[in-house]
Amino acid sequence: MQISDNFPGYSLDLFTYPQHYYGDLEYVLIPHGIIVDRTERLAKEIMQDIGDNDIVVLCVLKGGYKFCADLVEHIKNLSRNSERFISMKVDFVRLKSYHNDQSMQDMLIMGADGLSKLTGKLSFVFHFFFSFLMFCKDIVGTGRTMKVLLNNIEKYKPKMIKVTSLLVKRTSRPDGYRPDYYGFEIPDLFVVGYALDYNEHFRDLNHICVINDRGKAKYRV
């Protein structure tokens, strides 16, 4: 699903959101209900592609935890209501690549010391993992972050890796990387909500919103 560069967004007055963020947001880019519906659709597509393989899900923290939890739950529900039982294990890795709203040159990977368990597995990066390794990630921008992470994982020789991301951002510095599954392609905007943060704020916001200059200044570190 592609959101155009000239999309005006939705007025904040149409939605409920935490009062402590009043004045800090520009508009709602993707309402929570649309996120839920799109995530369920991704789960159906992934189920169709999995076959009889089990999954190891690798969730990229912290921004990916909400998307990962909801997507995994949808896959479990589909598995419970079908003739195929899909076994899933979930693990976590944390990346730090932003300072305020600027992408840093060097990226820190935390939790990568346990990735040796992926050897010979079929993998999904969810930014998910297992016999089928799936990466579950919140947002893909230039693709630099994902390439670094995938390079670290591929040395363990998992059987297969698939990447799913809630958001893909159109940037002026793309390197050609595209996840295997994604929810929305969005303009080059700094967005918050649905576990996406700005210096650890806005994770409790259900909708995906565009932060304004006041919000950036208020929570800058």
N, C-alpha and C positions, 0 to 999 in steps of 0.2 A: 504494500500500500504506500503510495508516494504522496507526500505533502509538498505542494508547490512553494516556490520562494515567495510568491505574493499572497500566500494564504494569510488572512488577517487574524486568525485565531478566534477563540470564543471569549466573550466578555466574562470577566470574573464574577460579575453580578448574577450570572446564571447558575453558579455553583456554590456549594458550601466547601469551606476549607479552613484550616486553623487560623484563629483570629490573630495569633502572634505574627502571622505573615502578611497581615493587611498592610498595603503600601509598598510591599517588597517585590511584587510580581507584575509583569507586563500584561500577560493574558494566558489563558489555557490553550495549550497546543493540542493535546490529546486527552480527552476526558477519560476517566477511569473505566467507565462502561465499555468504551470502544477498545481499550487495552485488553480487558477481560475477554471480549469476543474474539479479538485477533489472536490472543494467546491460545484460546481453545482451538482455533483453526490451525495454528502451527502444530499443536499437539496431534491433531488428526493427520497432518502431512507426515510428521515424523513417524507415527505409528505405521503408516503405510509403507515407509521406507525401511523400517527396522527388520522386518521379516521375523525370523525366530531367534534373533540375537538378543542377549541380555544387554543392559546398558550400565556403564559407569558414568555418572554425571559429575562433571567438574564445574562447580559454581565459582565464578570470578567475583570475589568480594571487593568492596562492600555493595556497590551499586547493583550487582546482579542478583542479590539474594531474593528479592521480592518476585522478580520475573521467573527465576529458577524455581522457587517454591510453587508458584501458581502453575507453571508449565508442567512440572513433575506431577502435581496433583491431577491435572487434566489427563496426563498419560496414564496414571494409575486408574482413574475412573474409566477410561476407555478400555484398559486391559481387563478390569473387573467385569465389564459388560460385554466382553467378547470371548471367543473360544481360545484366544491366545493369552497366556500369562506372561507378562514381561517383568523379569527381575531387574530391579534398579538399585544401585548403590550410589551414594552421593558423597563427594569429597569437595574440599574447598581450597582455593588459592587466592591470595590477595595481591593486588597490584597497586602501586602508588605512582601516578604519572602526571598529576596536576598540582600546581601551587596556585591558590585562588582560582581564577578562570583560565590560567595559562598552562598549556601542556609543557612538561619538563623534558629536557633532552635525554636525561637518564631515567630509566624506569627501574623501580625496586620490586622484585618478586618475593613474596613471603609465603611460606608453606610449600615451596617447591621441592623440599627435601624428601617428601613422601611420594613423589611421582613414579618411583621405581615400580610400584605395584601395578602400573599400567602396561608393563611389558607383555606383549602378546595378546592384549585385549582389543576388542572392537570398541572404538571410542567416539563419544560425542562431546565436543567442548561447548558448553552452554554459556555459554558460554555456559557442556556436559561430557561423563566418561563411563566404559566397561568393556565387555566383550565387544561392545559397541561403545566407543568413548565419545561422549558429547560434552562440548564446552557450552556453558550458559553465561552469556555476557550481557551487560546492560546496553552499551552503545559502542559502535565502531565508527571512528572518525577517519583519520588518515590511514589506519590499518597498521601503523608502526607497532602499537602495543600488542596486537594479536600476532604479528609475525615473530616478535621476540618470544612470546609465550609458546607459540607452536614450535619454534626451534628448540626450546627447552624440553618440550614434551616428546618430540619426534625421536630424540636420541634414545628413548626407552622402547622404541619400536612397537607401539600399540598396533593392533590388527587394522583398525580403521579409526579415523578422527572425523567428526563432523562438528561444525560450529554453528550455533544459533545465537542471534543477538536481537534484543528487542528493537533497537534503533540502529540505523545506518545514517551517518551524517554526510551530506554533500559538502566537501571542503575544497579549498583552492589548492590543497597539497595531497591529493589522493595518490596512493601507490598501487592502485589496481586491485587491492584485496577486497573480496566480497565474502561474507559468511554464507554457509550453505542454506541457512534459513534465517529470515529476519522478519520483524513485524512491520516496521515503518521506515521509510526513507524520508529524512527530514532536512530542512535547510541548515546551513552552518550557524546554528544558534546554541547558546549555552543554556541547557535545559535542566530543570530540577523536578523532583517529585517522583513518586513510585520507586522510592529507595535511592534515586539519584540525588546527590548532595552538592552543596557548595560549602566547603569547610565544615562538614558534618551537620549542617542545617538542611531542612526541607525533606529529609527522608520520610517524615511523617505525613507528607502531602500525598494524597491519593492520585491526583491528576498530574500529568506531565505539563509543566508550565515554563514559560520564559521568564527568567529573573530580570529585574530592571536594575538601573544604576544605583538606586538607593539601596536595594537589597545587597548588591555586591559590596558597596561601601560599608554597610552595616555589619556584615559578617566577614569582612576581609581580615586576614591574619598577617 
